[in-house]
Amino acid sequence: MERTKKKHSGTKKRAVKFCPKCGSTDIFFASGLPQLRSIWDCRKCGYRGALILEDGKLAAKLEEEYAKRTVQE
């Protein structure tokens, strides 16, 4: 009986991360203390927190709403 081995490419798909405040993809892990490993920073709006989005449709709506709010201010 011949066994077939599954081939794995070794690459892991990464989900795109979005800021929950403005919908930007310019978001990164906060640097500094090791306790901040689960804290995200957004370069566009200054958001800092643990919550992050991976839903592109929702992020697009947030980005649109954020643009409207910043124009009004």
C-alpha positions as a printed Julia matrix, in Angstrom:
73×3 Matrix{Float64}:
   0.0    0.0    0.0
   1.45   3.31  -1.06
   1.1    6.3    1.22
   0.82   9.74  -0.2
   2.19  12.66   1.7
   0.47  15.98   1.71
   2.67  18.77   0.56
   2.59  21.95   2.59
   3.91  25.12   1.12
   5.11  26.26   4.54
   3.56  29.66   4.05
   0.84  30.88   6.31
  -1.84  33.22   5.02
  -1.95  36.43   7.0
  -5.2   38.25   7.42
  -5.1   41.95   6.67
  -5.5   44.02   9.83
  -7.6   47.19   9.96
  -7.92  49.96  12.53
 -11.34  49.83  14.25
 -11.49  53.64  14.44
 -10.6   54.75  10.91
 -10.36  51.54   8.84
  -6.72  52.13   7.87
  -4.29  49.28   7.21
  -1.43  51.4    8.58
  -1.65  49.62  11.94
   1.16  47.93  13.85
   2.03  46.42  17.23
   2.88  49.02  19.87
   6.55  48.97  20.74
   8.05  49.31  24.15
   7.28  47.22  27.18
   6.66  43.48  26.75
   3.23  43.98  28.32
   2.18  45.87  25.19
   2.39  42.85  22.87
  -1.37  42.8   22.35
  -1.73  46.58  21.89
  -2.06  48.02  18.38
  -1.23  51.55  17.2
  -2.66  53.28  14.12
  -0.44  55.78  12.34
  -3.37  57.46  10.58
  -5.72  58.33  13.46
  -3.68  57.61  16.6
  -5.86  54.71  17.81
  -4.2   52.63  20.51
  -5.89  49.49  21.83
  -6.28  45.72  21.78
  -9.23  45.55  19.38
  -8.42  45.01  15.7
 -10.53  44.31  12.6
  -9.95  41.72   9.91
 -13.16  42.4    7.93
 -12.36  44.46   4.82
 -15.96  45.45   4.09
 -16.5   46.83   7.58
 -13.13  48.6    7.44
 -14.08  50.29   4.15
 -17.26  51.65   5.75
 -15.32  52.85   8.79
 -12.76  54.57   6.59
 -15.53  56.36   4.7
 -17.22  57.51   7.93
 -13.89  58.61   9.41
 -13.14  60.71   6.32
 -16.53  62.43   6.63
 -15.96  63.17  10.34
 -12.5   64.64   9.8
 -13.72  66.89   6.97
 -16.5   68.27   9.19
 -14.06  69.13  11.99
